[in-house]
Amino acid sequence: MGSDLNGKVIVIMGVSGAGKSTVGGKLAKVLNCDFLDADDFHPQSNKEKMHQGIPLSEEDRIPWLEAIRDGLRESIINGKTVILGCSALQKRYREILRSADSSYQFGSSASPLKFILLDTPVELLAARLEARAAEGKHFMPAALLQSQLDLLQIDDSEGIYKVDATVHPEAIVTYIHTLINQSS
């Protein structure tokens, strides 16, 4: 890992509607650790923009990612395992999160942060977002889904695990648990 720190972070990533909160929460229970939802780190101004159907700008995203990074750094320093549900759509965003490890070398991808992409077909994502909106459960409207899909960028050199998110959440958690144990 290249780090003198003992904590580790498992980032459940993907666009809105992929199942990050559901899978991340269940995985945290299995691993008996904390689950952090990146949405909780958004300032109210970001939530209001998204609620109005306005995509976030880089100026909106970077301070949000830095706040998440700072929270993760504390967990890593304290030797804790934490699950983070975060879109982490682009490599540069994941680099900010990886820098939670103070010894991280930018561009190396060697880090106590492991990224798992919940791979979900667009039709299922749209249906999930519409259902959540109808229940009043989320500030992100389905109209912003395309902007997130357009931003999603996966670089094979990063070692991101891709998981089929069309199956039952418990099956996804079991699979991720197996992946984590194999890579430890």
TALINKA-V177550 format. One line per field, one symbol per residue. ss: DSSP state (H for helix, E for strand, - for the rest). psi: psi as a letter, one per 20 degrees, with the letter a starting at -180 (. if undefined). Layout:
ss->???
psi->???
This chain:
ss->-------EEEEEE------HHHHHHHHHHHH--EEEEHHHH--HHHHHHHH------HHHHHHHHHHHHHHHHHHHH---EEEEE-----HHHHHHHH--------------EEEEEEE--HHHHHHHHHHHHHH------HHHHHHHHHH----HHH--EEEE----HHHHHHHHHHHHHHH-
psi->hjqjqirqpooorrrpihjgggggggghggilrqppohhiipqhhghggghjjoqqrhhggghghhggghhhgggghjkqpqppopglhqghghggghjhoijpopihioqjpppopoopqhggggggghggghikiqioqhhighhghhhpopohiikppppojirqhhhggggggggghhi.
